[in-house]
Amino acid sequence: MDLAGGAAGLHLSVVAMAVLAAVIVLMALVIAGRVNLRRSVLVHAPADHAWEFVRHFPTLHTRHGKARELCPITEWVLRRGDGERSGTVWRALGTWGGAGYWADVEIVRNDPGRELTVSLRGDSLGTHRGLRGHLGSLTIEPVGSAATNVTWRLRARLRGPRLILERLGAGPRLYARLLDQGLRSLKVEIDGAAQRVVEDTLQPAGRADVSETPPPRPMRSPPETSV
């Protein structure tokens, strides 16, 4: 019996299995490090009407961001730009887990009536240190004259092991830090406002109830400049 040959064969088998396991782990980490979420909703409102509810990012994120329960935003400060066009940078101020929190968000693209794209440039949690290619985009696509398809897409590459582990263990919390948006609540707001417009139009003249509060409009807070 060739014991030396058997030992050498066993050693090669162990090495091969270890290499295979390492490759599998590496591939899993690469896959886990890619964020590519896409979701859509159909709202019953014209495209120009739907756009008014998404064009101003601070209002959109405060009302519909997935982080609104984890991280209440109390103030938005305009650090650069006019507030809406490409190159604008907003700073969100609030709390996360009881501690002070801030995040700088850049408007990367604003195609009126079609697309709003933003990127996280930095936050007090250090999310940006292990993040590459982060983009969050809302697109508006007319479906006939009275309906609109609203699509949200979140893309990023997680380079740091800390973020990858956080995604595997608590994905929704990480997505919230990546400015993930909730389309269900957005649909409820847009559809509700559109329905009230229809009801007001059909209401007989002279029968308006002056005690009713007008439907909420997307906030357009005046720009604030940081000192």
N, C-alpha and C positions, 0 to 999 in steps of 0.2 A: 504494500500500500504506500502510495506516494503522499506522505503526510505534509511535506513542504508544499507540493503542488496544491493539495487541498486547502491548506492554510492561505496560500496566495490567492486562490480562487475566491475563498470566503472574504478575504480582505477587499478584493476588487468589487465583490457584490455589495459589501457594506458601504464602500466609497460611492458606488453608483447610486445606491438608494439615498444616501445623504445628499448627493448632488441633485437628484430628482426632487427630493423634498424641498431643497433650497430653491430650486426653479419654481416649484409650485407655489411656495410662499411668496416669492418675488412677484410672480404673475398676479397672485391674489392682491398684493399690496398695490400693484399698478392699477388693477381694475377698481379697487376700493378708493384709489386716489383720484379717480375721474368722476366728476359730478356733471351730469347731463340730464336735468329734469325738464320735462315739457308737459304742460297741461293747458287745456282750453275750456272756455265756456261760451255758450251762445246767449247773448243778452238781447232783449226785445226793445231795441232803441236804435235809431240811425247812428252811423259811424261818427258823425261830427258831435252828436250828443254824448256818446260813450267816451270820446276823446277828452271831453272836458273833465271827466272824472279820473283820468290817469295822467294828464299832462304835467301836473305839479307834483313832483316826487315826494316832498315832505308831507303833503296832505295824503297822498296815496299810502305811504309807508305807515304813517301814524294811524290811519283807519284800517288798513288791510294787511300790513306786514305781519308775518308769522311770529315776529318777536314782540308784538304789542302786549302780550300777557307776561312774557318773561322779562321784558325790558321796556317799561313805560318811558316814552320820549316826552319830555316836558318842554323842550325848546329846540328850534332849528336856527342856526346862525349861518348867514351867507358869507362865505369866506372868499369866493371869487366868482366873477361872472354876473349875469343878469337874473339868475334864479331858474332859468328853464333851458336856455340854449346850450349847445355843446361847449364843454370847458368849464361850466359852472361847477363849483364845489360847495356842498353844504356840510355843515357839522351838526350832527344830532347829539343832543345832550339829554341824559336821563340816568336811570339806575339799572343795574343788573345784579341780581342776588343781594340787594341791599347796599351795594357799593356804587360809587359814582361811575358813570359810563359815558364814553364819547365815541363817535364814529364819523369819519370823513367819507363822504359819498360824492363821486364825480359823475356828472351827466356826460356820458360818452357820445351819445347820439340822440338828437331830438328831431324827428321828421314829423312835423305837425300833421295830425290826423292819421298817422300810420304807425310810428314806432317811437318808443322811449327806451333807451338803454343806459344802464348805470353800472358803476363799478365801485367796489369797496377799496378805498385807498389806504385805510388804516383805522384801527380802533384801539381802545384801551385794554382789550383782552389779548392783543398781539396776534389776532387772527391773520393779519396780512403777512406776517413773517414766514408762514408756511403755505402761502397761497400764490398761485400763478394763473394768469389768464382768466380772472374772474369777470363775468358779465351777467347781468340780469336784464332781460328785455321783455317789454310788453308790446305786442303788435296788434293792430286793429285791422280787421278785414271785413268789409261790408258783405252782408248776405241778403241781397235784395235791398229794398228801400227802408225797411223798418226793423231790421235785425243785423247784428254785428257779432262776428266771432272774435273773442279776445283771447290771445295766447300768451302765456308766460313761459319763458325759458330761462333756466339757471345753469350756467356753465362755469366750471373751474377745475383746476388741477391742484390737488393737495400734495405738496412736496414734503411737508414736515410729518414725521411719524406721530406726533401728538394729535394733529388734526385727523389723520387717518384712523387712529384709535378712537377718537371722539366720534367719528362718523359711524364706526362699527358698533360703538356702545350706546351712543345717544344721537342718532342721526338728525332728528327734528330740531334739537337744540343747536346743532352746528348749522343747519340750513337757515335757522333764524338769524344767526350771526352773518350769514351770507346774503341777507336781505331778501329772503324768500317771501313771496307774496301769496295771499289767500284769495283765490278767485271766487269762491262761493260767496263770501261777504261782499265782494265787489259787484257780483251779479245781483245780489239782493238790493244793493243801494241803487244801481243803475235802473233795474227793472221797476223798483218802487217809485223812483222819480219819474220815469216815463209813464207809468200808470196814472200817477197823480196829474200829469199834464193832460192826458186823455180825459180823465174825469172832469178836470176844470173846463176843458173845451166843450164837453157834452152837457155841462151844467146849464140850465136855462138862465137867460139874462135876468139880472135882478134878484136871483136866488142865492147869490154867493154868501157863504158863511164867513163873516169878517173875523170871527173868533178863531178860525183855523190858522195854524202856523204854516207859513209857506214852506215848501219842501226844501230840505237842506241842499246847498250848493257846494261844490268843491271849494275849500278854502284857498284863497290866494293871499297868504300873509305877506305884508310888505317886507321887502328885503331888509335884512339887518346886516350891518358890516361889523366885523370883529376889529377890535382895537389892538 
